[in-house]
Amino acid sequence: MLATGSTGADIERLVRDVRRKTRRQQRSLTWSDLEQALFAGQMKLSDDLRLRTAIHEVGHAIAFCDMGIAEVITVSIGIGGMGQVVSRQHNLRQTQDWLMRTIACMLAGRTAELLMFGEAVAGAGGYDDSDLAKATAHAVAAETRLGFSDHQPLRYRSEAVSINDVSIDRQLADRVNRRLVEAEAMVRSLLENRRNALIEIAERLKDVGVMTGEEITRQLVASSGAPA
């Protein structure tokens, strides 16, 4: 559990460092050495940064729970401060409503940061598997491949073509952006009503590093959900 949220490269680097240390001490590597190093790694970030990461990840977790999109398994802050929500998708009808709620969940981490700090860091974007990339890809699919668009809904475009079209088709880009803005507004309203729970759960995650979905669900049930 201490390593939850850490990448393979994080773990490989940590093991190398610990092995180097034990060699200098002329003794064998033990599990206790790894456990101590993992725990120390969890504490490297300042409280400020750990709280911001916790707010981001708990925002995702609350959205998954309250929008009924997925079951949260764990939420964690890994070595180096990378956060992660491990979830199991519910088997739901893939309607337009489902799609918009899914996009809202993808934007929930960034939206939680904006709600609590007035600004968001770049971590929600920057790479093809990021929150913003996934949300945008889903919105593009709605407008070009899934039949959910109000404009030519029967016209199908392949994934490669539709992604390229966003760069050159201003009207398509505007429709995609409207979907993203609508999904962001949905999750902002949800998180505003869950502000107290968001803060309480994030403070707990900041301190312990890993929480289970059951723990988060219990705190959500216990919370009144009233705006702060």
Biotite code that builds the C-alpha atoms (Angstrom):
import biotite.structure as struc

atoms = struc.array([
    struc.Atom([0.000, 0.000, 0.000], chain_id="A", res_id=1, res_name="MET", atom_name="CA", element="C"),
    struc.Atom([2.878, 2.387, 0.653], chain_id="A", res_id=2, res_name="LEU", atom_name="CA", element="C"),
    struc.Atom([3.887, 2.117, -3.016], chain_id="A", res_id=3, res_name="ALA", atom_name="CA", element="C"),
    struc.Atom([0.383, 2.746, -4.389], chain_id="A", res_id=4, res_name="THR", atom_name="CA", element="C"),
    struc.Atom([0.473, 5.608, -6.869], chain_id="A", res_id=5, res_name="GLY", atom_name="CA", element="C"),
    struc.Atom([4.204, 5.214, -7.573], chain_id="A", res_id=6, res_name="SER", atom_name="CA", element="C"),
    struc.Atom([5.475, 4.419, -11.049], chain_id="A", res_id=7, res_name="THR", atom_name="CA", element="C"),
    struc.Atom([7.742, 1.508, -11.911], chain_id="A", res_id=8, res_name="GLY", atom_name="CA", element="C"),
    struc.Atom([10.592, 3.976, -12.381], chain_id="A", res_id=9, res_name="ALA", atom_name="CA", element="C"),
    struc.Atom([9.945, 5.394, -8.879], chain_id="A", res_id=10, res_name="ASP", atom_name="CA", element="C"),
    struc.Atom([10.222, 1.929, -7.315], chain_id="A", res_id=11, res_name="ILE", atom_name="CA", element="C"),
    struc.Atom([13.270, 0.956, -9.364], chain_id="A", res_id=12, res_name="GLU", atom_name="CA", element="C"),
    struc.Atom([15.079, 4.127, -8.319], chain_id="A", res_id=13, res_name="ARG", atom_name="CA", element="C"),
    struc.Atom([14.153, 3.632, -4.669], chain_id="A", res_id=14, res_name="LEU", atom_name="CA", element="C"),
    struc.Atom([15.385, 0.012, -4.631], chain_id="A", res_id=15, res_name="VAL", atom_name="CA", element="C"),
    struc.Atom([18.688, 1.051, -6.206], chain_id="A", res_id=16, res_name="ARG", atom_name="CA", element="C"),
    struc.Atom([19.181, 3.751, -3.592], chain_id="A", res_id=17, res_name="ASP", atom_name="CA", element="C"),
    struc.Atom([18.367, 1.417, -0.699], chain_id="A", res_id=18, res_name="VAL", atom_name="CA", element="C"),
    struc.Atom([20.591, -1.359, -2.090], chain_id="A", res_id=19, res_name="ARG", atom_name="CA", element="C"),
    struc.Atom([23.471, 1.117, -2.434], chain_id="A", res_id=20, res_name="ARG", atom_name="CA", element="C"),
    struc.Atom([22.988, 2.179, 1.184], chain_id="A", res_id=21, res_name="LYS", atom_name="CA", element="C"),
    struc.Atom([22.950, -1.396, 2.539], chain_id="A", res_id=22, res_name="THR", atom_name="CA", element="C"),
    struc.Atom([26.073, -2.274, 0.540], chain_id="A", res_id=23, res_name="ARG", atom_name="CA", element="C"),
    struc.Atom([27.915, 0.605, 2.154], chain_id="A", res_id=24, res_name="ARG", atom_name="CA", element="C"),
    struc.Atom([26.785, -0.789, 5.501], chain_id="A", res_id=25, res_name="GLN", atom_name="CA", element="C"),
    struc.Atom([28.012, -4.244, 4.381], chain_id="A", res_id=26, res_name="GLN", atom_name="CA", element="C"),
    struc.Atom([24.722, -6.023, 5.007], chain_id="A", res_id=27, res_name="ARG", atom_name="CA", element="C"),
    struc.Atom([21.868, -7.558, 3.027], chain_id="A", res_id=28, res_name="SER", atom_name="CA", element="C"),
    struc.Atom([18.809, -5.674, 1.881], chain_id="A", res_id=29, res_name="LEU", atom_name="CA", element="C"),
    struc.Atom([15.728, -6.391, 4.021], chain_id="A", res_id=30, res_name="THR", atom_name="CA", element="C"),
    struc.Atom([12.030, -5.654, 3.676], chain_id="A", res_id=31, res_name="TRP", atom_name="CA", element="C"),
    struc.Atom([12.315, -3.277, 6.624], chain_id="A", res_id=32, res_name="SER", atom_name="CA", element="C"),
    struc.Atom([14.805, -1.187, 4.607], chain_id="A", res_id=33, res_name="ASP", atom_name="CA", element="C"),
    struc.Atom([12.346, -0.933, 1.720], chain_id="A", res_id=34, res_name="LEU", atom_name="CA", element="C"),
    struc.Atom([9.426, -0.174, 3.997], chain_id="A", res_id=35, res_name="GLU", atom_name="CA", element="C"),
    struc.Atom([11.292, 2.665, 5.699], chain_id="A", res_id=36, res_name="GLN", atom_name="CA", element="C"),
    struc.Atom([12.369, 4.086, 2.341], chain_id="A", res_id=37, res_name="ALA", atom_name="CA", element="C"),
    struc.Atom([8.819, 3.910, 0.987], chain_id="A", res_id=38, res_name="LEU", atom_name="CA", element="C"),
    struc.Atom([7.452, 5.668, 4.050], chain_id="A", res_id=39, res_name="PHE", atom_name="CA", element="C"),
    struc.Atom([10.173, 8.338, 3.865], chain_id="A", res_id=40, res_name="ALA", atom_name="CA", element="C"),
    struc.Atom([9.345, 8.857, 0.192], chain_id="A", res_id=41, res_name="GLY", atom_name="CA", element="C"),
    struc.Atom([5.726, 9.538, 1.064], chain_id="A", res_id=42, res_name="GLN", atom_name="CA", element="C"),
    struc.Atom([6.848, 12.404, 3.277], chain_id="A", res_id=43, res_name="MET", atom_name="CA", element="C"),
    struc.Atom([9.194, 14.207, 0.869], chain_id="A", res_id=44, res_name="LYS", atom_name="CA", element="C"),
    struc.Atom([6.657, 16.737, -0.356], chain_id="A", res_id=45, res_name="LEU", atom_name="CA", element="C"),
    struc.Atom([5.812, 19.790, 1.692], chain_id="A", res_id=46, res_name="SER", atom_name="CA", element="C"),
    struc.Atom([2.440, 19.734, 3.436], chain_id="A", res_id=47, res_name="ASP", atom_name="CA", element="C"),
    struc.Atom([1.326, 22.398, 0.988], chain_id="A", res_id=48, res_name="ASP", atom_name="CA", element="C"),
    struc.Atom([2.025, 20.281, -2.087], chain_id="A", res_id=49, res_name="LEU", atom_name="CA", element="C"),
    struc.Atom([0.704, 17.112, -0.480], chain_id="A", res_id=50, res_name="ARG", atom_name="CA", element="C"),
    struc.Atom([-2.579, 18.878, 0.294], chain_id="A", res_id=51, res_name="LEU", atom_name="CA", element="C"),
    struc.Atom([-2.897, 20.159, -3.266], chain_id="A", res_id=52, res_name="ARG", atom_name="CA", element="C"),
    struc.Atom([-2.283, 16.669, -4.637], chain_id="A", res_id=53, res_name="THR", atom_name="CA", element="C"),
    struc.Atom([-4.762, 15.241, -2.142], chain_id="A", res_id=54, res_name="ALA", atom_name="CA", element="C"),
    struc.Atom([-7.416, 17.796, -3.130], chain_id="A", res_id=55, res_name="ILE", atom_name="CA", element="C"),
    struc.Atom([-6.947, 16.866, -6.791], chain_id="A", res_id=56, res_name="HIS", atom_name="CA", element="C"),
    struc.Atom([-7.244, 13.114, -6.249], chain_id="A", res_id=57, res_name="GLU", atom_name="CA", element="C"),
    struc.Atom([-10.100, 13.327, -3.755], chain_id="A", res_id=58, res_name="VAL", atom_name="CA", element="C"),
    struc.Atom([-11.947, 15.536, -6.254], chain_id="A", res_id=59, res_name="GLY", atom_name="CA", element="C"),
    struc.Atom([-11.789, 12.647, -8.733], chain_id="A", res_id=60, res_name="HIS", atom_name="CA", element="C"),
    struc.Atom([-12.843, 10.130, -6.067], chain_id="A", res_id=61, res_name="ALA", atom_name="CA", element="C"),
    struc.Atom([-15.876, 12.133, -4.921], chain_id="A", res_id=62, res_name="ILE", atom_name="CA", element="C"),
    struc.Atom([-16.992, 12.633, -8.517], chain_id="A", res_id=63, res_name="ALA", atom_name="CA", element="C"),
    struc.Atom([-16.708, 8.901, -9.256], chain_id="A", res_id=64, res_name="PHE", atom_name="CA", element="C"),
    struc.Atom([-18.776, 8.094, -6.167], chain_id="A", res_id=65, res_name="CYS", atom_name="CA", element="C"),
    struc.Atom([-21.456, 10.777, -6.427], chain_id="A", res_id=66, res_name="ASP", atom_name="CA", element="C"),
    struc.Atom([-21.907, 10.512, -10.203], chain_id="A", res_id=67, res_name="MET", atom_name="CA", element="C"),
    struc.Atom([-22.119, 6.737, -10.027], chain_id="A", res_id=68, res_name="GLY", atom_name="CA", element="C"),
    struc.Atom([-19.468, 6.206, -12.680], chain_id="A", res_id=69, res_name="ILE", atom_name="CA", element="C"),
    struc.Atom([-17.058, 3.936, -10.818], chain_id="A", res_id=70, res_name="ALA", atom_name="CA", element="C"),
    struc.Atom([-16.266, 2.207, -7.546], chain_id="A", res_id=71, res_name="GLU", atom_name="CA", element="C"),
    struc.Atom([-13.191, 3.741, -5.921], chain_id="A", res_id=72, res_name="VAL", atom_name="CA", element="C"),
    struc.Atom([-10.703, 1.095, -4.768], chain_id="A", res_id=73, res_name="ILE", atom_name="CA", element="C"),
    struc.Atom([-7.867, 3.286, -3.439], chain_id="A", res_id=74, res_name="THR", atom_name="CA", element="C"),
    struc.Atom([-6.741, 6.911, -3.498], chain_id="A", res_id=75, res_name="VAL", atom_name="CA", element="C"),
    struc.Atom([-3.074, 7.624, -2.881], chain_id="A", res_id=76, res_name="SER", atom_name="CA", element="C"),
    struc.Atom([-0.164, 10.039, -2.966], chain_id="A", res_id=77, res_name="ILE", atom_name="CA", element="C"),
    struc.Atom([2.896, 8.123, -4.135], chain_id="A", res_id=78, res_name="GLY", atom_name="CA", element="C"),
    struc.Atom([6.636, 8.662, -3.923], chain_id="A", res_id=79, res_name="ILE", atom_name="CA", element="C"),
    struc.Atom([7.527, 12.038, -5.398], chain_id="A", res_id=80, res_name="GLY", atom_name="CA", element="C"),
    struc.Atom([3.983, 13.318, -4.930], chain_id="A", res_id=81, res_name="GLY", atom_name="CA", element="C"),
    struc.Atom([2.225, 11.623, -7.847], chain_id="A", res_id=82, res_name="MET", atom_name="CA", element="C"),
    struc.Atom([-1.419, 11.031, -6.989], chain_id="A", res_id=83, res_name="GLY", atom_name="CA", element="C"),
    struc.Atom([-3.602, 8.187, -8.192], chain_id="A", res_id=84, res_name="GLN", atom_name="CA", element="C"),
    struc.Atom([-7.187, 6.964, -7.970], chain_id="A", res_id=85, res_name="VAL", atom_name="CA", element="C"),
    struc.Atom([-7.639, 3.253, -8.638], chain_id="A", res_id=86, res_name="VAL", atom_name="CA", element="C"),
    struc.Atom([-11.245, 2.571, -9.609], chain_id="A", res_id=87, res_name="SER", atom_name="CA", element="C"),
    struc.Atom([-13.501, -0.061, -11.154], chain_id="A", res_id=88, res_name="ARG", atom_name="CA", element="C"),
    struc.Atom([-15.957, 1.170, -13.769], chain_id="A", res_id=89, res_name="GLN", atom_name="CA", element="C"),
    struc.Atom([-19.620, 0.343, -13.219], chain_id="A", res_id=90, res_name="HIS", atom_name="CA", element="C"),
    struc.Atom([-21.378, -1.539, -16.002], chain_id="A", res_id=91, res_name="ASN", atom_name="CA", element="C"),
    struc.Atom([-23.700, 1.253, -17.167], chain_id="A", res_id=92, res_name="LEU", atom_name="CA", element="C"),
    struc.Atom([-25.615, 2.097, -20.342], chain_id="A", res_id=93, res_name="ARG", atom_name="CA", element="C"),
    struc.Atom([-23.263, 4.253, -22.406], chain_id="A", res_id=94, res_name="GLN", atom_name="CA", element="C"),
    struc.Atom([-25.693, 7.071, -23.090], chain_id="A", res_id=95, res_name="THR", atom_name="CA", element="C"),
    struc.Atom([-24.881, 10.723, -23.640], chain_id="A", res_id=96, res_name="GLN", atom_name="CA", element="C"),
    struc.Atom([-25.636, 11.370, -19.963], chain_id="A", res_id=97, res_name="ASP", atom_name="CA", element="C"),
    struc.Atom([-23.099, 8.672, -19.002], chain_id="A", res_id=98, res_name="TRP", atom_name="CA", element="C"),
    struc.Atom([-20.532, 10.244, -21.332], chain_id="A", res_id=99, res_name="LEU", atom_name="CA", element="C"),
    struc.Atom([-20.954, 13.725, -19.845], chain_id="A", res_id=100, res_name="MET", atom_name="CA", element="C"),
    struc.Atom([-20.695, 12.384, -16.294], chain_id="A", res_id=101, res_name="ARG", atom_name="CA", element="C"),
    struc.Atom([-17.559, 10.474, -17.301], chain_id="A", res_id=102, res_name="THR", atom_name="CA", element="C"),
    struc.Atom([-15.987, 13.634, -18.732], chain_id="A", res_id=103, res_name="ILE", atom_name="CA", element="C"),
    struc.Atom([-16.956, 15.498, -15.559], chain_id="A", res_id=104, res_name="ALA", atom_name="CA", element="C"),
    struc.Atom([-15.114, 12.885, -13.469], chain_id="A", res_id=105, res_name="CYS", atom_name="CA", element="C"),
    struc.Atom([-12.015, 13.331, -15.627], chain_id="A", res_id=106, res_name="MET", atom_name="CA", element="C"),
    struc.Atom([-12.096, 17.085, -15.004], chain_id="A", res_id=107, res_name="LEU", atom_name="CA", element="C"),
    struc.Atom([-12.872, 16.745, -11.283], chain_id="A", res_id=108, res_name="ALA", atom_name="CA", element="C"),
    struc.Atom([-9.282, 16.875, -10.019], chain_id="A", res_id=109, res_name="GLY", atom_name="CA", element="C"),
    struc.Atom([-8.475, 20.113, -11.801], chain_id="A", res_id=110, res_name="ARG", atom_name="CA", element="C"),
    struc.Atom([-11.865, 21.561, -10.838], chain_id="A", res_id=111, res_name="THR", atom_name="CA", element="C"),
    struc.Atom([-11.273, 20.698, -7.172], chain_id="A", res_id=112, res_name="ALA", atom_name="CA", element="C"),
    struc.Atom([-7.966, 22.612, -7.303], chain_id="A", res_id=113, res_name="GLU", atom_name="CA", element="C"),
    struc.Atom([-9.676, 25.649, -8.849], chain_id="A", res_id=114, res_name="LEU", atom_name="CA", element="C"),
    struc.Atom([-12.421, 25.504, -6.227], chain_id="A", res_id=115, res_name="LEU", atom_name="CA", element="C"),
    struc.Atom([-10.048, 25.291, -3.268], chain_id="A", res_id=116, res_name="MET", atom_name="CA", element="C"),
    struc.Atom([-7.016, 27.315, -4.451], chain_id="A", res_id=117, res_name="PHE", atom_name="CA", element="C"),
    struc.Atom([-8.349, 29.560, -7.210], chain_id="A", res_id=118, res_name="GLY", atom_name="CA", element="C"),
    struc.Atom([-5.865, 28.101, -9.683], chain_id="A", res_id=119, res_name="GLU", atom_name="CA", element="C"),
    struc.Atom([-4.723, 24.708, -11.004], chain_id="A", res_id=120, res_name="ALA", atom_name="CA", element="C"),
    struc.Atom([-1.251, 23.352, -11.633], chain_id="A", res_id=121, res_name="VAL", atom_name="CA", element="C"),
    struc.Atom([-0.242, 21.885, -15.011], chain_id="A", res_id=122, res_name="ALA", atom_name="CA", element="C"),
    struc.Atom([-0.502, 18.287, -13.824], chain_id="A", res_id=123, res_name="GLY", atom_name="CA", element="C"),
    struc.Atom([-3.977, 17.724, -15.302], chain_id="A", res_id=124, res_name="ALA", atom_name="CA", element="C"),
    struc.Atom([-2.562, 18.147, -18.808], chain_id="A", res_id=125, res_name="GLY", atom_name="CA", element="C"),
    struc.Atom([0.732, 17.994, -20.633], chain_id="A", res_id=126, res_name="GLY", atom_name="CA", element="C"),
    struc.Atom([0.653, 14.473, -22.058], chain_id="A", res_id=127, res_name="TYR", atom_name="CA", element="C"),
    struc.Atom([-1.592, 12.241, -24.169], chain_id="A", res_id=128, res_name="ASP", atom_name="CA", element="C"),
    struc.Atom([-2.834, 10.176, -21.213], chain_id="A", res_id=129, res_name="ASP", atom_name="CA", element="C"),
    struc.Atom([-3.611, 13.161, -18.990], chain_id="A", res_id=130, res_name="SER", atom_name="CA", element="C"),
    struc.Atom([-6.991, 14.140, -17.533], chain_id="A", res_id=131, res_name="ASP", atom_name="CA", element="C"),
    struc.Atom([-7.441, 16.950, -20.067], chain_id="A", res_id=132, res_name="LEU", atom_name="CA", element="C"),
    struc.Atom([-6.420, 14.738, -22.988], chain_id="A", res_id=133, res_name="ALA", atom_name="CA", element="C"),
    struc.Atom([-8.871, 11.991, -21.994], chain_id="A", res_id=134, res_name="LYS", atom_name="CA", element="C"),
    struc.Atom([-11.709, 14.457, -21.410], chain_id="A", res_id=135, res_name="ALA", atom_name="CA", element="C"),
    struc.Atom([-11.094, 16.142, -24.766], chain_id="A", res_id=136, res_name="THR", atom_name="CA", element="C"),
    struc.Atom([-10.917, 12.786, -26.574], chain_id="A", res_id=137, res_name="ALA", atom_name="CA", element="C"),
    struc.Atom([-14.290, 11.776, -25.105], chain_id="A", res_id=138, res_name="HIS", atom_name="CA", element="C"),
    struc.Atom([-15.850, 15.102, -26.127], chain_id="A", res_id=139, res_name="ALA", atom_name="CA", element="C"),
    struc.Atom([-14.452, 14.732, -29.662], chain_id="A", res_id=140, res_name="VAL", atom_name="CA", element="C"),
    struc.Atom([-15.851, 11.193, -29.857], chain_id="A", res_id=141, res_name="ALA", atom_name="CA", element="C"),
    struc.Atom([-19.299, 12.468, -28.841], chain_id="A", res_id=142, res_name="ALA", atom_name="CA", element="C"),
    struc.Atom([-19.264, 14.965, -31.688], chain_id="A", res_id=143, res_name="GLU", atom_name="CA", element="C"),
    struc.Atom([-17.735, 12.758, -34.411], chain_id="A", res_id=144, res_name="THR", atom_name="CA", element="C"),
    struc.Atom([-18.189, 9.034, -33.767], chain_id="A", res_id=145, res_name="ARG", atom_name="CA", element="C"),
    struc.Atom([-20.812, 8.251, -31.112], chain_id="A", res_id=146, res_name="LEU", atom_name="CA", element="C"),
    struc.Atom([-23.881, 9.860, -32.685], chain_id="A", res_id=147, res_name="GLY", atom_name="CA", element="C"),
    struc.Atom([-24.379, 12.358, -29.834], chain_id="A", res_id=148, res_name="PHE", atom_name="CA", element="C"),
    struc.Atom([-23.802, 15.554, -31.807], chain_id="A", res_id=149, res_name="SER", atom_name="CA", element="C"),
    struc.Atom([-26.656, 17.942, -32.631], chain_id="A", res_id=150, res_name="ASP", atom_name="CA", element="C"),
    struc.Atom([-24.766, 18.673, -35.865], chain_id="A", res_id=151, res_name="HIS", atom_name="CA", element="C"),
    struc.Atom([-24.802, 15.811, -38.410], chain_id="A", res_id=152, res_name="GLN", atom_name="CA", element="C"),
    struc.Atom([-25.128, 13.069, -35.753], chain_id="A", res_id=153, res_name="PRO", atom_name="CA", element="C"),
    struc.Atom([-25.212, 10.278, -38.372], chain_id="A", res_id=154, res_name="LEU", atom_name="CA", element="C"),
    struc.Atom([-21.880, 11.259, -39.903], chain_id="A", res_id=155, res_name="ARG", atom_name="CA", element="C"),
    struc.Atom([-19.049, 9.038, -38.643], chain_id="A", res_id=156, res_name="TYR", atom_name="CA", element="C"),
    struc.Atom([-15.400, 10.065, -38.667], chain_id="A", res_id=157, res_name="ARG", atom_name="CA", element="C"),
    struc.Atom([-12.544, 7.773, -37.634], chain_id="A", res_id=158, res_name="SER", atom_name="CA", element="C"),
    struc.Atom([-10.591, 8.586, -34.478], chain_id="A", res_id=159, res_name="GLU", atom_name="CA", element="C"),
    struc.Atom([-7.468, 9.778, -36.317], chain_id="A", res_id=160, res_name="ALA", atom_name="CA", element="C"),
    struc.Atom([-9.472, 11.985, -38.671], chain_id="A", res_id=161, res_name="VAL", atom_name="CA", element="C"),
    struc.Atom([-11.686, 13.460, -35.948], chain_id="A", res_id=162, res_name="SER", atom_name="CA", element="C"),
    struc.Atom([-8.754, 14.450, -33.727], chain_id="A", res_id=163, res_name="ILE", atom_name="CA", element="C"),
    struc.Atom([-7.123, 16.217, -36.685], chain_id="A", res_id=164, res_name="ASN", atom_name="CA", element="C"),
    struc.Atom([-10.425, 17.891, -37.564], chain_id="A", res_id=165, res_name="ASP", atom_name="CA", element="C"),
    struc.Atom([-10.462, 19.688, -34.193], chain_id="A", res_id=166, res_name="VAL", atom_name="CA", element="C"),
    struc.Atom([-7.370, 21.623, -35.296], chain_id="A", res_id=167, res_name="SER", atom_name="CA", element="C"),
    struc.Atom([-8.902, 22.840, -38.558], chain_id="A", res_id=168, res_name="ILE", atom_name="CA", element="C"),
    struc.Atom([-12.671, 22.812, -38.002], chain_id="A", res_id=169, res_name="ASP", atom_name="CA", element="C"),
    struc.Atom([-13.540, 25.825, -35.831], chain_id="A", res_id=170, res_name="ARG", atom_name="CA", element="C"),
    struc.Atom([-17.182, 24.811, -35.423], chain_id="A", res_id=171, res_name="GLN", atom_name="CA", element="C"),
    struc.Atom([-16.211, 21.321, -34.256], chain_id="A", res_id=172, res_name="LEU", atom_name="CA", element="C"),
    struc.Atom([-13.658, 22.791, -31.842], chain_id="A", res_id=173, res_name="ALA", atom_name="CA", element="C"),
    struc.Atom([-16.353, 25.068, -30.406], chain_id="A", res_id=174, res_name="ASP", atom_name="CA", element="C"),
    struc.Atom([-18.789, 22.155, -29.915], chain_id="A", res_id=175, res_name="ARG", atom_name="CA", element="C"),
    struc.Atom([-16.096, 20.078, -28.210], chain_id="A", res_id=176, res_name="VAL", atom_name="CA", element="C"),
    struc.Atom([-15.211, 22.992, -25.950], chain_id="A", res_id=177, res_name="ASN", atom_name="CA", element="C"),
    struc.Atom([-18.868, 23.545, -25.018], chain_id="A", res_id=178, res_name="ARG", atom_name="CA", element="C"),
    struc.Atom([-19.096, 19.921, -23.883], chain_id="A", res_id=179, res_name="ARG", atom_name="CA", element="C"),
    struc.Atom([-15.988, 20.318, -21.745], chain_id="A", res_id=180, res_name="LEU", atom_name="CA", element="C"),
    struc.Atom([-17.279, 23.541, -20.196], chain_id="A", res_id=181, res_name="VAL", atom_name="CA", element="C"),
    struc.Atom([-20.650, 21.901, -19.466], chain_id="A", res_id=182, res_name="GLU", atom_name="CA", element="C"),
    struc.Atom([-18.980, 18.884, -17.838], chain_id="A", res_id=183, res_name="ALA", atom_name="CA", element="C"),
    struc.Atom([-16.743, 21.154, -15.762], chain_id="A", res_id=184, res_name="GLU", atom_name="CA", element="C"),
    struc.Atom([-19.797, 23.102, -14.549], chain_id="A", res_id=185, res_name="ALA", atom_name="CA", element="C"),
    struc.Atom([-21.493, 19.830, -13.554], chain_id="A", res_id=186, res_name="MET", atom_name="CA", element="C"),
    struc.Atom([-18.594, 18.691, -11.412], chain_id="A", res_id=187, res_name="VAL", atom_name="CA", element="C"),
    struc.Atom([-17.975, 22.149, -9.947], chain_id="A", res_id=188, res_name="ARG", atom_name="CA", element="C"),
    struc.Atom([-21.559, 22.229, -8.656], chain_id="A", res_id=189, res_name="SER", atom_name="CA", element="C"),
    struc.Atom([-21.118, 18.753, -7.169], chain_id="A", res_id=190, res_name="LEU", atom_name="CA", element="C"),
    struc.Atom([-17.833, 19.616, -5.455], chain_id="A", res_id=191, res_name="LEU", atom_name="CA", element="C"),
    struc.Atom([-19.141, 22.926, -4.141], chain_id="A", res_id=192, res_name="GLU", atom_name="CA", element="C"),
    struc.Atom([-21.860, 20.942, -2.363], chain_id="A", res_id=193, res_name="ASN", atom_name="CA", element="C"),
    struc.Atom([-19.248, 18.483, -1.113], chain_id="A", res_id=194, res_name="ARG", atom_name="CA", element="C"),
    struc.Atom([-16.720, 21.121, -0.054], chain_id="A", res_id=195, res_name="ARG", atom_name="CA", element="C"),
    struc.Atom([-16.587, 20.047, 3.605], chain_id="A", res_id=196, res_name="ASN", atom_name="CA", element="C"),
    struc.Atom([-16.105, 16.391, 2.694], chain_id="A", res_id=197, res_name="ALA", atom_name="CA", element="C"),
    struc.Atom([-13.499, 17.333, 0.087], chain_id="A", res_id=198, res_name="LEU", atom_name="CA", element="C"),
    struc.Atom([-11.434, 19.189, 2.678], chain_id="A", res_id=199, res_name="ILE", atom_name="CA", element="C"),
    struc.Atom([-11.805, 16.553, 5.401], chain_id="A", res_id=200, res_name="GLU", atom_name="CA", element="C"),
    struc.Atom([-10.919, 13.604, 3.172], chain_id="A", res_id=201, res_name="ILE", atom_name="CA", element="C"),
    struc.Atom([-8.019, 15.469, 1.515], chain_id="A", res_id=202, res_name="ALA", atom_name="CA", element="C"),
    struc.Atom([-6.556, 16.402, 4.909], chain_id="A", res_id=203, res_name="GLU", atom_name="CA", element="C"),
    struc.Atom([-6.724, 12.742, 5.917], chain_id="A", res_id=204, res_name="ARG", atom_name="CA", element="C"),
    struc.Atom([-5.130, 11.577, 2.646], chain_id="A", res_id=205, res_name="LEU", atom_name="CA", element="C"),
    struc.Atom([-2.369, 14.164, 3.053], chain_id="A", res_id=206, res_name="LYS", atom_name="CA", element="C"),
    struc.Atom([-1.479, 12.653, 6.417], chain_id="A", res_id=207, res_name="ASP", atom_name="CA", element="C"),
    struc.Atom([-1.763, 8.924, 5.662], chain_id="A", res_id=208, res_name="VAL", atom_name="CA", element="C"),
    struc.Atom([-0.807, 8.728, 1.972], chain_id="A", res_id=209, res_name="GLY", atom_name="CA", element="C"),
    struc.Atom([-3.335, 6.001, 1.056], chain_id="A", res_id=210, res_name="VAL", atom_name="CA", element="C"),
    struc.Atom([-7.076, 5.615, 1.653], chain_id="A", res_id=211, res_name="MET", atom_name="CA", element="C"),
    struc.Atom([-9.455, 2.882, 0.571], chain_id="A", res_id=212, res_name="THR", atom_name="CA", element="C"),
    struc.Atom([-12.683, 3.467, -1.271], chain_id="A", res_id=213, res_name="GLY", atom_name="CA", element="C"),
    struc.Atom([-14.583, 2.176, 1.761], chain_id="A", res_id=214, res_name="GLU", atom_name="CA", element="C"),
    struc.Atom([-13.015, 4.860, 3.969], chain_id="A", res_id=215, res_name="GLU", atom_name="CA", element="C"),
    struc.Atom([-13.936, 7.585, 1.507], chain_id="A", res_id=216, res_name="ILE", atom_name="CA", element="C"),
    struc.Atom([-17.488, 6.295, 1.131], chain_id="A", res_id=217, res_name="THR", atom_name="CA", element="C"),
    struc.Atom([-17.928, 6.277, 4.915], chain_id="A", res_id=218, res_name="ARG", atom_name="CA", element="C"),
    struc.Atom([-16.794, 9.895, 5.158], chain_id="A", res_id=219, res_name="GLN", atom_name="CA", element="C"),
    struc.Atom([-19.086, 10.926, 2.308], chain_id="A", res_id=220, res_name="LEU", atom_name="CA", element="C"),
    struc.Atom([-22.043, 9.237, 3.980], chain_id="A", res_id=221, res_name="VAL", atom_name="CA", element="C"),
    struc.Atom([-21.157, 10.895, 7.308], chain_id="A", res_id=222, res_name="ALA", atom_name="CA", element="C"),
    struc.Atom([-20.864, 14.308, 5.672], chain_id="A", res_id=223, res_name="SER", atom_name="CA", element="C"),
    struc.Atom([-23.959, 16.457, 5.389], chain_id="A", res_id=224, res_name="SER", atom_name="CA", element="C"),
    struc.Atom([-22.906, 17.508, 1.901], chain_id="A", res_id=225, res_name="GLY", atom_name="CA", element="C"),
    struc.Atom([-24.079, 21.055, 2.634], chain_id="A", res_id=226, res_name="ALA", atom_name="CA", element="C"),
    struc.Atom([-22.109, 23.929, 1.109], chain_id="A", res_id=227, res_name="PRO", atom_name="CA", element="C"),
    struc.Atom([-19.402, 25.361, 3.363], chain_id="A", res_id=228, res_name="ALA", atom_name="CA", element="C"),
])
